[in-house]
Amino acid sequence: MSGPALAEASPAVVPDRVTPRRSRARAPRRWRRTVSPVVLVLAWEAAARTGLLAPEKLPAPSAVLATGWRLASDGTLGVHLLDSLTRAALGLLIGGGLALVLGAAAGLLRLGDDLVDPPVQMARMLPHLGLVPLLIIWVGIGESLKVTLVALGAFFPIYFNTYAGIRDIDERLVEAARTCGLGAAARLRHVVLPGALPALFLGLRLAIGAAWLSLVVGEQVNAQTGVGFLMMEAREFSQTDVVVLGLLIYALLGLASDLLIRYAERRTLAWRRGLRAT
């Protein structure tokens, strides 16, 4: 092969060389995101050890971790954590499922929009955590109260994002699909669902955060198990380390669930190209 031909062919190998450098460039950024949390924890530990923070007010992270290890070793933490996860899953399933059905009905059908959306818009102005006294009268103070609070917390973010995701779809895409001969079911599958998925994932992330917040309140009302009950019991005996441990568990559960949803979103919406930070 001649020299000019080699010169023209050589740029074809550039993308293969660029890809590893890009992947290596992402690795330092992942570690960089951990810097600020680590610095905060180290500062907290130093302040506790030097006496700037009173142990009875805010114990050191090492003391909180030691308490967590002790509760995990004797099985106490596992029992409470399992009950909290069960309540959260049930509430998300009930509230999220109902929100998807009603949001889709209001977004796709004029009759659904006329009948469903007005009462939901009125109900969203009511703080669902402020309904605890009324819910106690309606459903009692047992497990149904805790699941209902989680379901209410999860309902509104999923409903409104489902509704908005459907209504934001370009109507020209639906008309093009109809022109191509796609039936109603095919249009829902190939046009409406992909177009609404970004909003659905956003609603799910917001719903999970609201669900954990609702669970914190629900487990402090006549509960016998759960992380919230563990915190309430610790407060009665001034066990600040257990209270902080409970808050840390809720934070880690919220972070883990959000990372899981973001991972599923990246895999499901791999076709979408959005603006990335530089």
N, C-alpha and C positions, 0 to 999 in steps of 0.2 A: 504493500500500500504506500502511496506517495506521501510526501511531507504535508502538503495542504490537506489531503484527506484525513491524515492523522490529526491535524489541528482542528478540523471540523468535527471529528468524532470525539475528541477528548472532553468537551463540555458535557457529554451525556452521562459521565460518571459522577458529576458534581453532586446531584441529589443524594446518592448513596453515601457520600462523604459528609454531607451536611447533617443527615438524620442523627448519627451518633452524637455529634456535638450538641444538637438541640436537646437530646435526651439527657446528656450530661449536664446541660445548663439548667434543667429543671430540678435536678437533685439538690444543689445548694439552696434553692428557694424553699424546698420542703423543710430543710433544716432551719432556714432563717425564720420560718413561721413559728418555731418553737422557742425562739430566743426570749421574747417578751414574757410568755408564761413562766419560763424557768427563772428569769430574773425576778419576777414578782414573788414566786415561791421562796427563792433564796432570801429576798429582802424580808419577807414575812418570818422566815425561820430565824434570821439574824435579830430582828426586832424582838421576837419572843425570848430568845436566849439572853439578850442583853437587858431584859427587863422593861423595854419600852412598851411592850404589850403584856398586860397582866394575864397570867394563865387562866384565871377564872373568867376573863372576858373573851379572850381569843387565844386558845392554845396553839402551840407550834405545829407546823405540818407534820413533823416527826411524831408528835404525840397523837395526832389524829390518825395517822397511818397505823400506829401501834394499836390504837383502839379498834380500828377496822380489822386488823389481823386477828385480834383476840375474838371479836364477834364472829368473824368468818370461820375461825378454827372450831368454835363450839357449836356452829350451825345456826346461831341466832340470826345472823345477817342474811343467810340464804333463804330462810323461811319468810322473812319480811320482804326481801327483794322479789321473791317469786310471786307473792300475793300482789305486790304493787304492779309488777309486769302484767299479771293476769287482768287486773282491773283496767290498766291502760289499754291493753289489746282489745278487750271487750268494748270499752267505750269508743275507741277509734273505729272498730268494725261497725258498731251500730250507728254512731253519728256520721262517720264517713260514708257508709253505704246509703243512708237516708239522704245525705247531702248530694251525693252523685245522682241519685234518682230524681230528686226534686230540681236540682240545678239543670240537669239535662232536659227535663220536661219544660222548665221555664225558658230555657235557651232555645229549644227547637220548636216549641209549639206556641202559637199565639194564645190559645186557651190556657195553657200552663202558665204563661207569663202573666195573664190577667188574674188567674186564680191563686197562684202560688207565690209570686214575687211580692205583692203588697204586704201580706201578713209577715213574711220573712223580713222585709225591710223594717217593719215596725218592731219586730221582736229583737232585731240586732241592736237596737238602741238600749235595750235592757241589759245591764251587767249580769251575766249568768251567775257569777259568784254571789251577787246580791240576792239571788233567788233561793238561797239555801234554806231560810226559814219556811218559805212556801213549799219547797221540795220535800222538806221533812214531813210536812202535813200530808203531801200527796203520796210519797213513796216510802216514808218511814226513815229510819236512821241506820238501816242495815247496808248490805252490799249494793242494793239498788240505788241508793243515794250517791255513792261514790262513782258507780258506772254512769249514772245519769249526768253527773257533773262533767265527767270526761267527755261524754257524747255531746253535750251542749258546747263545750269548748272546742271540739273538733268540727262541729257541724258548720258553723258560719264561714270559716276560711275556705273550706272545700266547696261549699255551695256557691259563694260569690266568685271564686276563681273558676269554677266550672261554668257558671253562667257567663262570665266575662270572656273566658276562653272560647266558648262557642260563638258568642256574638261578635268577637273580633276577627273571625275568619272572613277572608275576602269572598264576597258573594260571587264574584266572577269565577272563582275556582269551582264553586258548587255548580254554577251554570255550565261551565266547561265539562264537568263530569257528567252532568245530565245530557249534554249534547253528545258526548261519547257513548251514550247508551247505558250508563251505570244506573242501577236501580237504587231505591232508597237505602237498603242495607249496605250496598257497596259504597255509596257516597258517604255514609256514616263511617265505614271502616277505612276508606282510603283518603278521605278529605277532612271530615269533621274531627275524627279522633286524632290524627296526627297534628292538625292545626290547634287543637285544644290541649294537647299533652303538656306543653311548657307551662301553661297556667295551672293545670292540674297538679303538676309537681310542686309549683310554688305554693298552692293551697295546702298540699299535704305537709310541706315543711312548716308552714305557719300553724297548721292544725296540731302537729305533734308538739310544738312548743306550748300551745294553749292547753293541750291535754295534760302535759306534765304539771303545768301551773294549777289546773283544776284538781289534779290528783293530790297535790300538796294540801289543798284546802279540804278536800273530801276525806282524806285519811286522818284528819284531826277532829272529825265528828264521830264520836262513839265507835272508833275502830279498835280492834283487838290485835290486828297484825298490819304490816305495811311499814314502809320507811317513814311515812308521816307519823304513824303511831309511835314508832321508835323515837322520833324526835320529841313528840309531846311527852312521852314518859321520861325522857332524859331531862326535859325542862323542869319537870316536877322535882327532880333530885339534883338540879343544878349541874348536870353533866354536860358542860359546854362542848367537850370533845366529841360526844355522840351527836349533838345537834349539828356541829360543823361537819361531821362525817355524813350525816343525812343530806345536808345541803350539797356536799361534794358529790354524793351518789346521784342526786337529781341532776346536777350539772353534767356529770359524765354520761348519764343515760340520755339526756337531751342532745349532747354532742355526738354520741355514738349513733343515735337514730338519725340525726341530721346528715352525718357523713354517709350513712347507708342510703338515704334517699338521694343524696347528691351523686353517689356512685351509680345507682340505678338510673338516674336522670342522664348521666353522661353516656351510659351504655344504650339506653333507649333512644335518646335524641342525638346519636352520633352524626346524623345527617345535618344537624343544624350548626351553622357557623355564626357565632356571636362575637361581639367586641371583647377582646381580652386586654387585661391590664398590661402596661409596658413598664 
